[in-house]
Amino acid sequence: MGLGDVAVIKSTCDMFAQLDDRFGGDHARQSVIQYLSRDVAPLLSGQYTESVGRALFSTVAEATLLAGWMSYDACQHGLAQRYFLQALRLAQDGNERRLAGSILSAMSHQATFLGQFTHGATLARAALMGISAVATPTLRAQFHAMEARALARTGDRHACESALTAAAKALESCNADEEPEWITYFDAAELAAEAAHCFRDVRSARQAVSHAENAMSGSHVRSDFFATMVLADAHLHAGDVEEACNVALDALDLGEQLRSARCVAYLAEFRQHLAVSGSTAADREFHEQAAEHRLWIASGQVLTAS
């Protein structure tokens, strides 16, 4: 096999990544897993030159990382962790230290989502320390942002803000031409979204609103859904129930085609916070309108099951 075969794998996985971004991890997850198992895995034991082998292992590591992200988005957490670890081994075999760091960052993201906040912060620091000699500014920014997300959940506001400051400083010095293609999505809007999550979690509603309003990319549906829900939550924490409900309805419209258990989890959390705020006319009207949305129905089922 040659570099042309590797390019086919890359193009195929790019297509799957676009589907994941637009429709959520549970949309094409089984297709990705089948493709990796049936078409890609056998190639790893084939014959190729050293340069082709490095390119192959690097590309398959990216594809396996995507399978991990999609499984995580579907809240298939054990499966996601197995894919992350497999991707890490492939990246190491391909001598892709930067990609290995990004995989640790993904594992940090999942750990924080699962409530393993100290572990999440440790993984983010390990990502930074492990590739410090070759880390690009955008990678450093992402790793600091992941650490901040975990620290915010622990309630350590000072350490969280320090990590966010480091992330912003790193991102300011980035040169897109020198960044790996797979990290170029992490831009000012993405960092604003991470900061919005952080300030929401440390109960700084005004700052969360400010950052969330700057976090909409307009081109990444699921990311924009998350940022919109954080904005809704921030308005709720600020005591503006009506605006929180209006923004949440915007998120439901945005996420109508998403098949993502993480999106449902965001809505379930908002539903809990809304219930605590007490019944208002805006609250009642929101429930009437939200009742027609698939993701909102699913969020109620999550809470009932738990």
LOFI-666472 format. One record per residue (C-alpha): residue number from 0; residue in three letters; x, y, z. Coordinates in Angstrom, 3 decimals, decimal comma. Each point is the difference from the previous one (the first is absolute). Example, Ala and Ser with C-alpha at 12.3 -4.5 7.8 and 13.67 -1.06 7.14 Angstrom:
REM residues 2
+-----+---------+----------+----------+----------+
| num | residuo |        u |        v |        w |
+-----+---------+----------+----------+----------+
|   0 |     ALA |   12,300 |   -4,500 |    7,800 |
|   1 |     SER |    1,370 |    3,440 |   -0,660 |
+-----+---------+----------+----------+----------+
//
This chain:
REM residues 306
+-----+---------+----------+----------+----------+
| num | residuo |        u |        v |        w |
+-----+---------+----------+----------+----------+
|   0 |     MET |    0,000 |    0,000 |    0,000 |
|   1 |     GLY |    1,054 |    3,611 |   -0,470 |
|   2 |     LEU |   -0,776 |    3,570 |    0,950 |
|   3 |     GLY |   -2,988 |    0,002 |   -2,370 |
|   4 |     ASP |   -1,685 |   -2,649 |    2,166 |
|   5 |     VAL |    0,673 |    2,091 |    3,099 |
|   6 |     ALA |   -1,536 |    3,020 |   -1,727 |
|   7 |     VAL |   -3,194 |   -1,992 |   -0,641 |
|   8 |     ILE |   -0,270 |   -0,826 |    3,707 |
|   9 |     LYS |    0,573 |    3,661 |    0,839 |
|  10 |     SER |   -2,688 |    1,202 |   -2,422 |
|  11 |     THR |   -2,499 |   -2,579 |    1,219 |
|  12 |     CYS |    0,535 |    0,930 |    3,636 |
|  13 |     ASP |   -0,235 |    3,704 |   -0,824 |
|  14 |     MET |   -3,451 |   -0,726 |   -1,395 |
|  15 |     PHE |   -0,970 |   -1,839 |    3,189 |
|  16 |     ALA |    1,328 |    2,907 |    2,081 |
|  17 |     GLN |   -2,242 |    2,418 |   -1,904 |
|  18 |     LEU |   -3,011 |   -2,229 |    0,653 |
|  19 |     ASP |    0,915 |   -0,172 |    3,684 |
|  20 |     ASP |    0,271 |    3,785 |    0,228 |
|  21 |     ARG |   -3,297 |    0,617 |   -1,757 |
|  22 |     PHE |   -2,171 |   -2,858 |    1,274 |
|  23 |     GLY |    1,642 |   -1,217 |    3,225 |
|  24 |     GLY |    2,038 |   -3,006 |    1,002 |
|  25 |     ASP |   -2,838 |   -2,533 |   -0,110 |
|  26 |     HIS |   -0,846 |    0,765 |   -3,624 |
|  27 |     ALA |    2,815 |   -1,864 |   -1,773 |
|  28 |     ARG |    1,834 |   -1,585 |    2,935 |
|  29 |     GLN |   -0,743 |   -3,578 |   -0,983 |
|  30 |     SER |    1,128 |    0,705 |   -3,568 |
|  31 |     VAL |    3,340 |    1,374 |    1,234 |
|  32 |     ILE |    0,548 |   -2,998 |    2,256 |
|  33 |     GLN |   -0,833 |   -2,403 |   -2,828 |
|  34 |     TYR |    2,314 |    1,837 |   -2,406 |
|  35 |     LEU |    2,894 |   -0,096 |    2,474 |
|  36 |     SER |   -0,531 |   -3,668 |    0,766 |
|  37 |     ARG |   -0,657 |   -1,314 |   -3,495 |
|  38 |     ASP |    1,995 |    2,260 |   -2,308 |
|  39 |     VAL |    2,718 |    1,711 |    2,038 |
|  40 |     ALA |    1,230 |   -2,375 |    2,696 |
|  41 |     PRO |    1,215 |   -2,693 |   -2,474 |
|  42 |     LEU |    2,257 |    2,590 |   -1,667 |
|  43 |     LEU |    2,045 |    0,427 |    3,181 |
|  44 |     SER |    1,376 |   -3,514 |   -0,365 |
|  45 |     GLY |    0,774 |    0,409 |   -3,712 |
|  46 |     GLN |    3,256 |    0,873 |   -1,728 |
|  47 |     TYR |    1,147 |    3,599 |   -0,399 |
|  48 |     THR |    3,090 |    2,163 |    0,136 |
|  49 |     GLU |    1,026 |    1,792 |    3,175 |
|  50 |     SER |   -1,311 |    3,365 |   -1,198 |
|  51 |     VAL |   -3,314 |   -1,485 |   -1,109 |
|  52 |     GLY |   -0,246 |   -1,843 |    3,325 |
|  53 |     ARG |    0,405 |    3,213 |    1,982 |
|  54 |     ALA |   -2,659 |    1,717 |   -2,105 |
|  55 |     LEU |   -2,299 |   -3,018 |    0,319 |
|  56 |     PHE |    0,253 |   -0,252 |    3,783 |
|  57 |     SER |   -0,456 |    3,749 |    0,379 |
|  58 |     THR |   -3,111 |    0,034 |   -2,201 |
|  59 |     VAL |   -1,511 |   -3,048 |    1,671 |
|  60 |     ALA |    0,691 |    1,563 |    3,401 |
|  61 |     GLU |   -2,006 |    3,071 |   -1,085 |
|  62 |     ALA |   -2,814 |   -2,235 |   -1,241 |
|  63 |     THR |   -0,025 |   -1,983 |    3,231 |
|  64 |     LEU |   -0,037 |    3,233 |    2,004 |
|  65 |     LEU |   -3,080 |    0,997 |   -1,997 |
|  66 |     ALA |   -1,661 |   -3,302 |    0,919 |
|  67 |     GLY |    0,821 |    0,784 |    3,625 |
|  68 |     TRP |   -1,525 |    3,485 |   -0,213 |
|  69 |     MET |   -3,125 |   -1,328 |   -1,707 |
|  70 |     SER |   -0,414 |   -2,719 |    2,623 |
|  71 |     TYR |    0,513 |    2,585 |    2,751 |
|  72 |     ASP |   -2,606 |    2,260 |   -1,613 |
|  73 |     ALA |   -2,391 |   -2,952 |    0,023 |
|  74 |     CYS |    0,847 |   -0,507 |    3,710 |
|  75 |     GLN |    1,438 |   -3,436 |   -0,748 |
|  76 |     HIS |    2,756 |    0,836 |    2,436 |
|  77 |     GLY |    1,721 |   -3,343 |    0,463 |
|  78 |     LEU |    0,221 |   -0,461 |   -3,758 |
|  79 |     ALA |    1,259 |    3,564 |   -0,429 |
|  80 |     GLN |    2,781 |   -0,555 |    2,515 |
|  81 |     ARG |    1,107 |   -3,145 |   -1,824 |
|  82 |     TYR |    0,169 |    1,893 |   -3,293 |
|  83 |     PHE |    1,920 |    2,867 |    1,616 |
|  84 |     LEU |    2,582 |   -2,435 |    1,382 |
|  85 |     GLN |    0,247 |   -1,805 |   -3,335 |
|  86 |     ALA |    0,467 |    3,331 |   -1,778 |
|  87 |     LEU |    2,718 |    0,925 |    2,486 |
|  88 |     ARG |    1,924 |   -3,192 |   -0,751 |
|  89 |     LEU |   -0,324 |    0,572 |   -3,745 |
|  90 |     ALA |    1,214 |    3,588 |    0,326 |
|  91 |     GLN |    2,988 |   -1,183 |    1,988 |
|  92 |     ASP |    0,751 |   -2,700 |   -2,584 |
|  93 |     GLY |   -0,132 |    2,673 |   -2,697 |
|  94 |     ASN |    2,240 |    2,294 |    2,078 |
|  95 |     GLU |   -2,759 |    2,627 |    0,011 |
|  96 |     ARG |    0,689 |    1,653 |    3,359 |
|  97 |     ARG |   -2,257 |    2,987 |   -0,672 |
|  98 |     LEU |   -2,927 |   -2,233 |   -0,852 |
|  99 |     ALA |    0,706 |   -2,077 |    3,125 |
| 100 |     GLY |   -0,295 |    3,184 |    2,047 |
| 101 |     SER |   -3,307 |    0,853 |   -1,674 |
| 102 |     ILE |   -1,320 |   -3,461 |    0,862 |
| 103 |     LEU |    0,883 |    0,536 |    3,667 |
| 104 |     SER |   -1,859 |    3,306 |   -0,263 |
| 105 |     ALA |   -3,079 |   -1,835 |   -1,310 |
| 106 |     MET |    0,250 |   -2,417 |    2,923 |
| 107 |     SER |    0,145 |    3,010 |    2,337 |
| 108 |     HIS |   -3,164 |    1,384 |   -1,596 |
| 109 |     GLN |   -1,844 |   -3,270 |    0,578 |
| 110 |     ALA |    1,263 |   -0,392 |    3,567 |
| 111 |     THR |   -1,335 |    3,447 |    0,902 |
| 112 |     PHE |   -3,355 |   -0,815 |   -1,607 |
| 113 |     LEU |   -0,163 |   -3,165 |    2,117 |
| 114 |     GLY |    0,653 |    1,933 |    3,209 |
| 115 |     GLN |    3,622 |   -1,131 |    0,351 |
| 116 |     PHE |    1,235 |    3,561 |    0,365 |
| 117 |     THR |    3,413 |   -0,579 |    1,583 |
| 118 |     HIS |    0,753 |   -2,719 |   -2,538 |
| 119 |     GLY |   -1,096 |    2,342 |   -2,791 |
| 120 |     ALA |    2,408 |    2,701 |    1,154 |
| 121 |     THR |    2,817 |   -2,542 |    0,334 |
| 122 |     LEU |   -0,537 |   -1,297 |   -3,537 |
| 123 |     ALA |    0,049 |    3,548 |   -1,405 |
| 124 |     ARG |    3,273 |    0,718 |    1,794 |
| 125 |     ALA |    1,435 |   -3,309 |   -1,214 |
| 126 |     ALA |   -0,885 |    0,965 |   -3,581 |
| 127 |     LEU |    1,895 |    3,276 |    0,352 |
| 128 |     MET |    3,004 |   -1,411 |    1,821 |
| 129 |     GLY |    0,263 |   -3,059 |   -2,223 |
| 130 |     ILE |    0,463 |    1,976 |   -3,210 |
| 131 |     SER |    1,264 |    3,334 |    1,341 |
| 132 |     ALA |    3,009 |   -0,070 |   -2,324 |
| 133 |     VAL |   -2,145 |   -0,333 |   -3,142 |
| 134 |     ALA |   -3,341 |    1,519 |    1,067 |
| 135 |     THR |   -1,305 |    2,742 |   -2,282 |
| 136 |     PRO |   -1,725 |    3,100 |    1,423 |
| 137 |     THR |   -3,460 |   -1,305 |   -0,897 |
| 138 |     LEU |    0,671 |   -3,338 |    1,672 |
| 139 |     ARG |    1,246 |    1,745 |    3,132 |
| 140 |     ALA |   -3,114 |    2,172 |   -0,021 |
| 141 |     GLN |   -2,252 |   -3,039 |   -0,237 |
| 142 |     PHE |    1,813 |   -1,842 |    2,795 |
| 143 |     HIS |   -0,194 |    3,014 |    2,312 |
| 144 |     ALA |   -3,697 |    0,356 |   -0,848 |
| 145 |     MET |   -0,655 |   -3,641 |    0,884 |
| 146 |     GLU |    1,770 |    0,495 |    3,318 |
| 147 |     ALA |   -2,128 |    3,093 |    0,622 |
| 148 |     ARG |   -3,207 |   -1,940 |   -0,721 |
| 149 |     ALA |    0,940 |   -2,616 |    2,582 |
| 150 |     LEU |    1,129 |    2,546 |    2,592 |
| 151 |     ALA |   -3,229 |    1,981 |   -0,381 |
| 152 |     ARG |   -1,962 |   -3,072 |    0,981 |
| 153 |     THR |    2,084 |   -0,353 |    3,159 |
| 154 |     GLY |   -0,895 |    3,572 |    0,927 |
| 155 |     ASP |    3,609 |    1,228 |   -0,137 |
| 156 |     ARG |   -0,737 |    3,278 |   -1,730 |
| 157 |     HIS |    3,497 |    1,469 |    0,363 |
| 158 |     ALA |    1,728 |   -3,006 |   -1,590 |
| 159 |     CYS |   -2,686 |   -0,159 |   -2,675 |
| 160 |     GLU |    0,492 |    3,634 |   -0,975 |
| 161 |     SER |    3,786 |   -0,465 |   -0,062 |
| 162 |     ALA |   -0,398 |   -2,902 |   -2,429 |
| 163 |     LEU |   -2,368 |    2,042 |   -2,195 |
| 164 |     THR |    2,478 |    2,885 |   -0,050 |
| 165 |     ALA |    2,746 |   -2,389 |   -1,091 |
| 166 |     ALA |   -2,290 |   -1,374 |   -2,725 |
| 167 |     ALA |   -0,793 |    3,466 |   -1,346 |
| 168 |     LYS |    3,666 |    0,995 |    0,032 |
| 169 |     ALA |    0,997 |   -3,149 |   -1,892 |
| 170 |     LEU |   -2,716 |    0,439 |   -2,618 |
| 171 |     GLU |    1,102 |    3,574 |   -0,692 |
| 172 |     SER |    3,345 |   -1,263 |   -1,304 |
| 173 |     CYS |   -1,348 |   -2,705 |   -2,300 |
| 174 |     ASN |    0,828 |   -0,182 |   -3,701 |
| 175 |     ALA |   -2,617 |   -2,086 |   -1,799 |
| 176 |     ASP |    2,505 |   -1,041 |   -2,672 |
| 177 |     GLU |    2,151 |   -1,694 |    2,635 |
| 178 |     GLU |   -2,809 |   -1,821 |    1,795 |
| 179 |     PRO |   -1,070 |   -3,616 |   -0,640 |
| 180 |     GLU |   -3,121 |    0,013 |   -2,162 |
| 181 |     TRP |   -2,019 |   -1,902 |    2,597 |
| 182 |     ILE |    0,377 |    2,720 |    2,669 |
| 183 |     THR |   -0,755 |    3,075 |   -2,142 |
| 184 |     TYR |   -3,668 |   -0,125 |    1,082 |
| 185 |     PHE |    1,104 |    1,255 |    3,436 |
| 186 |     ASP |   -0,258 |    3,738 |   -0,531 |
| 187 |     ALA |   -1,154 |    3,060 |    1,946 |
| 188 |     ALA |   -3,638 |   -1,144 |   -0,155 |
| 189 |     GLU |    0,903 |   -3,426 |    1,395 |
| 190 |     LEU |    2,003 |    1,567 |    2,818 |
| 191 |     ALA |   -2,908 |    2,328 |    0,759 |
| 192 |     ALA |   -2,247 |   -3,060 |    0,264 |
| 193 |     GLU |    2,416 |   -1,646 |    2,433 |
| 194 |     ALA |    0,168 |    3,192 |    2,077 |
| 195 |     ALA |   -3,799 |    0,222 |    0,022 |
| 196 |     HIS |   -0,206 |   -3,533 |    1,410 |
| 197 |     CYS |    2,565 |    0,913 |    2,651 |
| 198 |     PHE |   -1,673 |    3,200 |    1,179 |
| 199 |     ARG |   -3,391 |   -1,690 |    0,028 |
| 200 |     ASP |    1,415 |   -2,715 |    2,241 |
| 201 |     VAL |    1,587 |    2,467 |    2,441 |
| 202 |     ARG |   -3,332 |    1,895 |    0,056 |
| 203 |     SER |    1,276 |    3,169 |   -1,640 |
| 204 |     ALA |   -3,107 |    0,536 |   -2,115 |
| 205 |     ARG |    0,940 |    3,319 |   -1,627 |
| 206 |     GLN |    3,370 |   -1,267 |   -1,204 |
| 207 |     ALA |   -1,582 |   -3,227 |   -1,203 |
| 208 |     VAL |   -2,550 |    1,968 |   -2,043 |
| 209 |     SER |    2,712 |    2,230 |   -1,476 |
| 210 |     HIS |    2,167 |   -2,916 |   -1,121 |
| 211 |     ALA |   -2,926 |   -2,135 |   -1,225 |
| 212 |     GLU |   -1,183 |    2,834 |   -2,235 |
| 213 |     ASN |    3,408 |   -0,084 |   -1,714 |
| 214 |     ALA |    0,063 |   -3,773 |   -0,325 |
| 215 |     MET |   -2,314 |   -0,523 |   -2,967 |
| 216 |     SER |    1,932 |   -1,141 |   -3,053 |
| 217 |     GLY |   -2,968 |   -0,286 |   -2,334 |
| 218 |     SER |    1,658 |   -2,983 |   -1,647 |
| 219 |     HIS |    0,157 |   -2,674 |    2,731 |
| 220 |     VAL |   -3,557 |   -1,000 |    0,899 |
| 221 |     ARG |    0,643 |   -2,080 |    3,093 |
| 222 |     SER |    2,580 |    2,406 |    1,438 |
| 223 |     ASP |   -2,434 |    2,874 |   -0,547 |
| 224 |     PHE |   -2,707 |   -2,034 |    1,743 |
| 225 |     PHE |    2,227 |   -0,462 |    3,053 |
| 226 |     ALA |    0,939 |    3,690 |    0,064 |
| 227 |     THR |   -3,656 |    1,008 |   -0,312 |
| 228 |     MET |   -0,997 |   -2,249 |    2,892 |
| 229 |     VAL |    2,810 |    1,411 |    2,147 |
| 230 |     LEU |   -1,323 |    3,468 |   -0,848 |
| 231 |     ALA |   -3,499 |   -1,072 |    1,051 |
| 232 |     ASP |    1,349 |   -1,401 |    3,267 |
| 233 |     ALA |    1,977 |    3,185 |    0,636 |
| 234 |     HIS |   -3,102 |    2,156 |   -0,464 |
| 235 |     LEU |   -1,828 |   -2,299 |    2,398 |
| 236 |     HIS |    2,744 |    0,368 |    2,632 |
| 237 |     ALA |   -0,234 |    3,780 |   -0,496 |
| 238 |     GLY |   -3,703 |   -0,170 |    0,854 |
| 239 |     ASP |   -1,317 |    0,758 |   -3,490 |
| 240 |     VAL |   -2,349 |   -2,946 |   -0,470 |
| 241 |     GLU |   -1,747 |    1,397 |   -3,060 |
| 242 |     GLU |    3,228 |    0,560 |   -1,934 |
| 243 |     ALA |    1,313 |   -3,396 |    1,116 |
| 244 |     CYS |   -3,106 |   -1,674 |   -1,404 |
| 245 |     ASN |    0,192 |    1,937 |   -3,270 |
| 246 |     VAL |    3,629 |   -1,013 |   -0,486 |
| 247 |     ALA |   -0,743 |   -3,628 |    0,884 |
| 248 |     LEU |   -2,706 |   -0,051 |   -2,684 |
| 249 |     ASP |    2,596 |    1,285 |   -2,474 |
| 250 |     ALA |    2,227 |   -2,924 |    0,999 |
| 251 |     LEU |   -2,831 |   -2,487 |   -0,499 |
| 252 |     ASP |   -0,615 |    1,355 |   -3,505 |
| 253 |     LEU |    3,725 |   -0,160 |   -0,729 |
| 254 |     GLY |    0,297 |   -3,572 |    1,240 |
| 255 |     GLU |   -3,071 |   -1,426 |   -1,692 |
| 256 |     GLN |    2,090 |   -2,329 |   -2,198 |
| 257 |     LEU |    2,626 |   -0,886 |    2,598 |
| 258 |     ARG |    0,241 |   -3,539 |    1,321 |
| 259 |     SER |    2,169 |    0,648 |    3,034 |
| 260 |     ALA |   -0,436 |   -1,280 |    3,528 |
| 261 |     ARG |    2,280 |    2,810 |    1,198 |
| 262 |     CYS |   -2,466 |    2,550 |   -1,386 |
| 263 |     VAL |   -2,757 |   -1,763 |    1,895 |
| 264 |     ALA |    2,139 |    0,158 |    3,164 |
| 265 |     TYR |    0,389 |    3,776 |   -0,384 |
| 266 |     LEU |   -3,772 |    0,334 |   -0,298 |
| 267 |     ALA |   -0,595 |   -2,255 |    3,005 |
| 268 |     GLU |    2,315 |    2,200 |    2,078 |
| 269 |     PHE |   -1,817 |    3,137 |   -1,175 |
| 270 |     ARG |   -3,347 |   -1,641 |    0,783 |
| 271 |     GLN |    1,168 |   -0,628 |    3,578 |
| 272 |     HIS |    1,227 |    3,567 |    0,430 |
| 273 |     LEU |   -3,252 |    1,373 |   -1,438 |
| 274 |     ALA |   -2,054 |   -2,075 |    2,440 |
| 275 |     VAL |    1,969 |    1,454 |    2,915 |
| 276 |     SER |   -0,623 |    3,558 |   -1,185 |
| 277 |     GLY |   -3,730 |   -0,397 |    0,593 |
| 278 |     SER |   -3,028 |    0,153 |   -2,279 |
| 279 |     THR |   -0,567 |    3,183 |   -1,999 |
| 280 |     ALA |   -2,094 |    0,914 |   -3,029 |
| 281 |     ALA |    3,171 |   -0,157 |   -2,153 |
| 282 |     ASP |    0,838 |   -3,405 |    1,437 |
| 283 |     ARG |   -3,465 |   -1,392 |   -0,743 |
| 284 |     GLU |   -0,029 |    1,393 |   -3,526 |
| 285 |     PHE |    3,445 |   -1,441 |   -0,615 |
| 286 |     HIS |   -1,086 |   -3,486 |    1,085 |
| 287 |     GLU |   -2,974 |    0,164 |   -2,378 |
| 288 |     GLN |    2,220 |    0,888 |   -2,959 |
| 289 |     ALA |    2,879 |   -2,300 |    0,955 |
| 290 |     ALA |   -2,334 |   -2,986 |    0,335 |
| 291 |     GLU |   -0,028 |   -0,354 |   -3,795 |
| 292 |     HIS |    3,759 |   -0,465 |   -0,239 |
| 293 |     ARG |    1,588 |   -3,450 |   -0,127 |
| 294 |     LEU |    3,062 |    0,930 |    2,064 |
| 295 |     TRP |   -2,121 |    1,578 |    2,746 |
| 296 |     ILE |   -2,165 |   -3,118 |    0,222 |
| 297 |     ALA |    3,174 |   -2,091 |    0,276 |
| 298 |     SER |    1,341 |    2,229 |    2,806 |
| 299 |     GLY |   -3,125 |   -0,653 |    2,049 |
| 300 |     GLN |    0,397 |   -3,722 |   -0,531 |
| 301 |     VAL |    3,602 |    0,216 |    1,261 |
| 302 |     LEU |   -1,106 |    1,661 |    3,229 |
| 303 |     THR |   -2,842 |   -2,473 |    0,482 |
| 304 |     ALA |    2,395 |   -2,920 |   -0,494 |
| 305 |     SER |    2,481 |    1,419 |    2,492 |
+-----+---------+----------+----------+----------+
//
